[in-house]
Amino acid sequence: MSDLLAYVLTGLGIGAGYALVGSGLVAIYRVTGVVNFAQGAFAVVAAMLTSTLLAGGLPHGVAELVAVAVAALCGVLVGLLVTGSPGQSLIITVGVGVFAYAVEIVLWGDQPRSFPGLGGVVAGVQAHYLLILGVTVPVFAAMGLFFTRTDLGKALTACASNPYAARVVGIDVRRMGLLAFGLGGALGGLAGVLTTPVQQVTFDSDVALIVNGFAAAVLGGLRRPFVALAGGLLLGVAQTLIAGYGGGAYQLEVALLLMLAVMIVQAARAGAVREAT
Amino acid sequence: MIVSVDDLTVRYDGATALDGVSLFVEAGEMVALVGANGAGKSTLVRALSGLVPYEGRVVVRGRLAQVPEGREVFADLSVDDNLRLGGWRNGRRGRDTTFVYALLPELTPLRKRVAGTLSGGQQQQVAIGRALMARPDVLVIDELSLGLAPLVVDSLVGHLRELHEERGLAVLLIEQNARLALSLCSRAYVLEAGRIVVTGPARSLVEDPRVATAYLG
């Protein structure tokens, strides 16, 4: 029983990281219609940068905040590239992801990096997993309030809902897209700084992050951040349970299978709708 | 003169959508622009709102708000949010929706409803209310009646008359339904294949044989 509780709590912590990456994808896709394949790179850059800043003597908290801010800035830069060449977003975000590898290797080398997180053990679980969860849930709550209670959040939703009408009422759709990219960058960066103490990061960690984040986000059709949260948590728990009771080697396969199943179901439903109309 | 357009030309990928169009709207005036599908009406609306590149001169003295063709409400947002976003250019203080609910009381019970779930007529009211939130001096309406039941159109026309008479709002009404447009407005232009072919007081246009045969059936 205590094993199960530990697996579930650990899984929730891991899943919260996926949810953050996934909601970053959602934030960008909803507003701009771009699937950002460079999303995992924001996490890697923020994680690497945090390790450097901490080694340089910056205190915990400050180092992480700076790294998240830099990730947000990276997001805006990617946004500038993408919105500058409409219709080529896919190849640009993939290209940026590969380019990020080169920059990361030059700056931080190709060896895994980590830094200490919250120490201690609670209920048989590293306390840091609980910290990840404890940060992620309020971040989602704040995001929910931002999108539903503020005019700026509603303007972002308006761009997603009807970009033409958004322009008609005078909303600067391009600027909102950049804001979404910045938000996506910050969420990706947050995932990186939160998960690195329990999961070492290398320059190519972005692949696992994007696969898991995408699997979480695709449940809500890449449009609903709270479904991405639920999806991420579910995926994290499923993976730790499989790793705990089965074999640890199948974690990424779980995400891929889930993603495939969801996309097949969604495609079948979309097909049925097309036939009905 | 609140809107003046001189020799306006718009081209899309080589095709000419508008070819040397000139027109004007005086303050507080209701003007109709009549034309068939593909005549260039919606292109004119976009040019007036600065949403397409154009050659020629477009001068708007005052604030122009647009009710786009097909209503184009924010389907995922509530009626109230749709209205508030209509005041986006006016900043936070310009987003008080009270006066719109007073002008379009039918919207009051719907304020929390998601706009995408409303009927066509209700959505048209939302689109008009959203445009009013910009506190315009001139309202450009692209297809008021398209796809709406006659009773619904009557009610919208009533609201529009009120706005025009009580608030002195100028209106440029773009309509396929020429009979409706000519009965509501004092002056009219007829647009054909990107050019203005007839213009004059609405009353004289009703009797113009070119208009009568082509647009009044």
Interface residues (C-beta under 8 A of the other chain):
Chain A: D151 K154 A155 T157 A158 A160 S161 N162 Y164 A165 A166 R167 V168 V169 G170 I171
Chain B: S49 L51 Q66 P68 E72 V73 F74 A75 D76 L77 D81 R84 L85 G86 W88 R89 R92 R95 R130 A134
